[in-house]
Amino acid sequence: MWEDVTEMITDKIEDAIFTPLKTWTEQSNSNWNMLIGIGFLSLIIAMILVYVLQKKMGMSVSDERTSQINLKSALVMLIGIILCDLIFPKEYMWQIFFLFKYSLAFLAAGIYLAVRYKKDFLN
């Protein structure tokens, strides 16, 4: 029963979001290249965000507080990857969605680290 509900939800999301995106990218090569460029740019920005915030928090030297923050940011990244695996289609354009999956996961971890940095280190 749970699998049927999950499949129904993902089918509705696919029809609403990803089918028009597939149609748009198949119209021309420049649309495809634009989607790839946006994916790489967002991945690079998210990775830089995570790296900078980890350096600011001093995560290269592991102590009790920063190791907990590091583990929770990894958990946020894992949850983001799992959610994207459930939502993104696997039949078409999976390479592009693979790129967006990891850029969204890094971005979620970066946002978590930014919130924790503001909360813990900017008092």
N, C-alpha and C positions, 0 to 999 in steps of 0.2 A: 504494500500500500504506500509506504513512504517513497519508494522508488517511482511510483506512478505520479505522485504529487510533485516530486522533484523534476521529473521529466516534463510534466505539464508546464511548470513554471519556466524552465529553461527554454522550452519551445516558444512560449509567449514572448520571452525576452529576445530570442533569436529573430522572431518575425518582426518585432517592433524596432529593434536597433540594428542588428547585424545584417539582415537581408538588404535593407537600403544602403548600408555601408558597402556591402559586397557589390551591389549594382553600381554605386558611385565609383568605386575603385576600378571596375571593369570597363568604365567608359573611356578612359585614356591612361596612357603610361604616366603622365604627369600627376594624375590623381594618386596612382599607386606610389610614385616616388615621394609625393608630399606626405602620404601616410607613413612611409618608412622614415622619412626625415623627422617628422614630429615624434615618432616613437623613439628614435635614437637620441634626439635632443632631450626629451623628457627623461630617458634613462640616464643620460650623462648628468643632467641637472640633479636628479634624485640621488645619484651616487655621490656627487660632490657634496650635496647637503648632508648626507649621512656621514661622510668622511670628516667634514669640517666640524660638525657637532660632536662627533666622537673625540676628535682632537681637543676641542674646547673643554669637554668634560674630563679629559685626562684618562681616557679609557685605555691608553697604551700601558699605563700602570694600573694594574687591576687591584682593587680593594673591594670590601664588602658592598659598598654602596654602588660603585660604578659597575661591578659585575652583575648586580641585580638589574640595573638599568639596561645593560647590554643584553642580558637574557630576555628581558621583556620586549626590547625592540626586535630581537630575533623572533620572538613569538608573534609579534604584530606582523612581521614580514611573512612568517609561515601562514598565518591566518589569511593574509591578503592573497598569497599564492593559491591556497586551497579554494578560497571564494572565487578567484578568477578562473580556476580550473572548472568549477561548477558552472559558471556563467558563460564563459567564452565557448563558441562552437569549435568542434574538432574536425569537422568535415571539410571546411574550406578556410583559406587564409590563416592556417594555424601558425605559420611562422610569424606573421604580423602580430597575432594575438599573444604569442609566446613573448615577443618583445614588449608588448604593452603590459602583460602580466607581471613581468619583473620590474618594469618601470613603476607601475602602481604599487608593487610591494615595497620597493625601495622608498618611494614617496611616502607611503604610510609609516614606515619605520622612521623616516626623517621627520615627519610631523610629530610622531610620538617623542622623538629625541628633543625636538624644539620645545615642545610643551614641558617636558621634564627639565630641560635646561632653564627655561624661564621660571619654573616653579622652585627648583632646588638651588640654582646658582645665582639668580638675580634678585636676591632678597634684600 
